[in-house]
Amino acid sequence: MKFYLILLLAVGYMCSKAFKFEKVSRLEAVTLPFYAFWMFLANFTWNWKNVGIMCALCIVAVCLGWYQTRNAELKETTRFDKHGRPIKLLKKGKAYNIGWFLVFLVGIMLEAVAEHGIGFQMILEKLQEEVERDLFIFKYFSTGSTWYLWELSAVSNLACTYFLEKKFPNLRTAFKRTSKTKTSEDK
C-alpha cells in the first residue's frame, strides 16, 4: 500500500511541475535526448522489420513531441547562468502532462507486444521507472531499455525541444553560450 501511495504522490508532484515556470535546462532539452538517441542507435538491430517499426514509431513520437508543446508558455528574465546563457523560464502546461502519459502508454503497448503480454505489476514498475527518471536525472543514465523505448524517448524529447524553439524563437539562446558579460548578481 505504501508503494502505491508513494508512486501516486510522485506522479502528482511530477505533473504539478508542468504548471510552474521552471528554468529551461540544456541538460533536459538537449543532452538527455541526444544521449537517448545514441542509446537507441547502440541497441538497434538493423533489419527490415525493425526499420519499419522505427519509422512508424518516429512519426508517433514526433506527433507526441509536438502535442506536448501546445500550451507551453515562456517567460524571459534578465539573469544569466554561469555559462553566460540567458535564463528563461518555461511552463509546460496540461498538454505536456497528457503527452508524457501518452508516451508512457505507447511504451507500455510496445513492451506488451514485445513481451507477448503485460501485467498490472509490470505497468506499475514501468511507471515507477519513468517517474524516477523524470525526478532524478542520474536515473536516466542507469536504466537499461530496449531500442524502441530509447527511440521513443529521444525522438519525442527532441521533437518537443524543436517545436518549443519554433514557438519561441529566442529559446535557442538558453542553450548556447553567449558573449554577454555576467553581472555580479548572476554569479
Secondary structure, 3 states (H helix, E strand, C coil): CHHHHHHHHHHHHHHHHCCCCEECCHHHHHHHHHHHHHHHHHHCCCCHHHHHHHHHHHHHHHHHHHHHCCCCEEEEEEEECCCCCEEEEEECCHHHHHHHHHHHHHHHHHHHHHHCCCCHHHHHHHHHHHHHHHHCHHHHCCCCCCHHHHHHHHHHHHHHHHHHHHHCHHHHHHCCCCCCCCCHHHC
